[in-house]
């Protein structure tokens, strides 16, 4: 599998650590992405900021390559899903490419049912990230709330170089339940992106269109 890697920042550099450099071409300010340079690649992986990625979408569509992207902070073009279906191509996107977080998702969907037996249940989500993370709450914290299907308070904390900690606290009248997911190394995100890229390249029956990573993993895990 030959990967076109957009950027080699905090997470992109981890992709380089996990895959033979002979199979990866890095595109950045030193090597601008062009349609011609994408020839010979099987898939694109991107962890560049949202605005630069958004600007590259027309070129990526023209290349007809599958894409796996963790780029955030932008709105997807309204016609993108239809364009991908027309081209019979799959793009997978996500705020969090941790495969383990999808096991947490299954737990949250179950815990969200607590109000059916404990009407006074209170849900709280707390997320902790490094001080350079600008958005708050994190996309994953918002996903926690969505997976619960319940109203809940979300609080955020920026602390040193924490990669990412997400905590759920569920409190009833007589019980307390806590669930925590911590990313120990940025390789967790790179590994998930590589896993998704492999699936797109090797599976002949991938559904075309713009697919969220959590939906992709739910299908894999059958949850």
N, C-alpha and C positions, 0 to 999 in steps of 0.2 A: 504494500500500500504506500503510494507516494503522496505525501501531505504538503499542501501549500499552507504554511503557517503565517497568519497575519499578526505581526508583532512578536517580540520576545521579552515582554515585561515580566511582572511577578508570576503570572500563571503561564504565559507562553513559554517562558524559559523552562518551566517544569515539563512541558511537552517534549522539549529537546532532551531533557534528562531521561525521559522514559522511553524514547524511541531513537533508533539508530539515526544519526545525523545524515547518513547517506540517503535516507528516505524522506528527508524534510528539506524544503526550501523556505527560508525565512524572507518575508516581504516586509520591509520597514522603510524608514527615511533613506536608508542607504541602498535599497533595492526596491524601487517603486513597482507596484503591481500593474501588469499589463495583460491583455488577453493572450498575447503571444507567449508570455512567460508562464502562463498557466497550462499550456500544452504539456501533456505527459503526466499531469497530476491526476489523482483519483478523487481527492476530496480536499475541501478547504476547512481549516480550523481557525477561528478568530477569537481573540480575547482583547482586541483593541477597543478604545473608548467608542461610545455610541455614535458620535457625530462623524468621525472618519469612516466607520463601518457603513453608516447610512449612505454616505456619498459613494461607496463602492458597490452598492446593491445592483445598479444597472449593469455594471461590468460583470459581476458575479453571475447574474442571470444570463448574460450573453455567453458566458463560458459553459453554461449547462452542467456545471459541476455541483454535486451535493455539498452542503455547507453545514458545519456544526459551529455554533457561535454562543459565546458567553458575553458578548458585547451588550451593554445596557445603557439606559439613559436616552432613549429615543422612541419614537412611535413608528411602528411598522407601516409601510405603504399599504393603503387600503386594498390595492389590487394584487399584492404579492402572493397570497395563497392561491388565487385563481391563476396567476402566471405560472406558479410552480406545478400546479395540476396540469395545466396545458402542456408544459414541458416534460411532464412525467418525472419530476425530480423532487427529492425530499431535502428539506432543511430542518435541522433540529436546533432549538434555542432553549436557553435556560438561564435563570438567575443563579442557580447553584447546581453544579455538575457532580456533586457528591452522590454516589450510588446509594450509600447508606441512608441518606436523608429520605429516600423513598420508602424505606422500611419504617422510618418515623412517620411518614405521611399516613401509612396504613394504621399506625397506632393512634394518630390524631383523629382520623375519621371515626374510629371506635370511641375514643374518649369524648368526642363531641356529642355523643349520644347520652352523656351523663344526665342531662336535664330531664330525660324521660323518666329517670328514677329519683333524681335529686333536683327538684325544680329550682332550688336556690343556689345552684352551682355558680361559682365565680371563676372565670378564666382569665389568666394573665400570661402574656408572652413577653419575655425580656431577651434582647439581643445585645451582644457585645462584639465590637470589632476594633481594629486598629485605628489610630487617630487620623490616618490619612483617608479613611473612608468618608466621603462627603454626604452620601444620602442616608437619611434616617426617617423612618425605620428601614431596615434592609428589605430587599425583595423577598428573601426567605421568610422573614418575620411576617410579612404580609401574607405569604403563602400559608404559613402556620394558621393564621386566622381563617383563611379561605377553606383550608382542609378541615378545620373544626366545624365550620358552618354555624358558628355561634358568635355573638358579640363578645369582644374581649379587649382589654386594654393592652396596648403594645408600648413598651418602654425601651429606650435605646441608651447604650453606654459606649463611649469611645475610650479605649484604654491601651496604651503602649503599642505592641505589635501583635495583638491578638488576631488570629486568622479569622475566626468566626465561631461564636458560641450562641446557640439558640436554646432557650429554656421555656418550657410550659409549666405553669403552676395551676393546678385545678384544685379548688377548695370547696368542700361541702360543709354542712353543719358539723359533722363529726369526723371527717376524713380529709386528708390532704394527699394529692398525687403530684409528683414532679417528674418531668421528662426532660432530658438534656441531650443535645447533640453538639459535639465539638469537633471542628476540623483541626487536626494536629499538624498537617503539612499541606501546602498548596498543591502538592501532587495529587491530592484527592480530587481536585477539580480537573486537572489535566488528565488523570486516569479515566474519569467519567467521559470526558470529551473524546478521548481516543477510543474508548469502548463504543460510543455512539457512532464514531466515524467508521470503525470496522464493520458495524452492523449495516450501515448504509451501503458500503462498498460491496459487502459479501452477500447480503440478502437480496434476492430477486423480487420478493413480494412486499417490499416496503411501501407503505401508503404514501403517495405523493402529496406534497403540500407543506405547510409550515406547522411543525409538530413541537409541542412543548416536551422538554426532556422528562418531566415527571410523568407525562402521559405515555411516553415511549417506555419508561422503566416499569410503569404499571402493567403494560402489556407483557413485558418480559417476565415480571414476577407473578403475573396473573392475580393482581390484587386490585 
